[in-house]
């Protein structure tokens, strides 16, 4: 089974606390590692989480406020120090290129040439993921500085049904031909179609939405995803502050999830103004709006992607991630 999970490296907002580091989120996806918003202290948090620089294949920065990017120098220098040989793509707002350059070269070190810059601009950018088993898009959000959310999708596939194959006499190399061509003729002359022996396997989807007010892009990024990682900086009682500073409340994040048909809502990016005993209120306010699974994260949590769902004659049964 391929690993698909999210490791929370930090979950505070502008100011880290005793229990919450600056932002940092490592999404493992079939041998790829997407590091979102590495804030201050991310390198150490990765060590505590059992992750290494070699796990990282993408660095995705939503915007250039410090709690979302001050860990870039450490990560880049660790990639260089550890001799990571594979390419590491770095997506960030093109308008903040000067900040990226300063972070990328913040101190003296033996540099690396594996980092490939992928600046994003405009309302929407489709990023080149090469032969990775997913697509990645960045969409502009609503924040006082230019900020982007990210959406990852794998293509739809099919799951073969062994009992149906056996009943129609399809075996061995014929199965691969059936998958490739959509139909096959069996030795007894019957034509068997792919639809008869398989069910559609919808590709899994993941969205990462940080500092933003409600806007059309938030809903589009979240549409139908299996997991939505989204900021919930404020409680409802501070909704006016959220609007002023370009953030969301827990219930606003939950309304997005409910409207978008999200399966698992992951709340993070909590303001330091709240005490530890305030934390259950975030989950309570979200659950009052969203009926699906809600996780209020803590640093070093590891959250698996939900099991995939099939459609067709076995709709409703879960499959694995393979």
Buried (B, 14 or more C-beta within 10 A) or exposed (E): EEEBBBBBBBBBBBEBBEEBBBBBBBBBBEEBBBBBBBBBBBBBBBEEBEBBBBBBBBBBBBBBBBBBBBBBBBBBBBBBEEEBEEEBBBBBBBBBBEBBEEBBEBEEEEEBEBBEBBBBBEEBBEBEBEEBBBBBBBBBBBBEEBBBBBBBBBEEEBBBBEEBBEEBEBEEEBBEBBBEEEEBEBEEEEEBEBEBBBBBBBBBBBBBBBBBBBBEBBBBBBBEBBBBBBBBBBBBEBBEBBBEBBBBBBBBBBBBBBBBEBBBBBBBBBBBEBEEEEBEBBBBBBBEBBEBBBBBBEBBBEBEBBBBBBEEEEEEEEEEBE
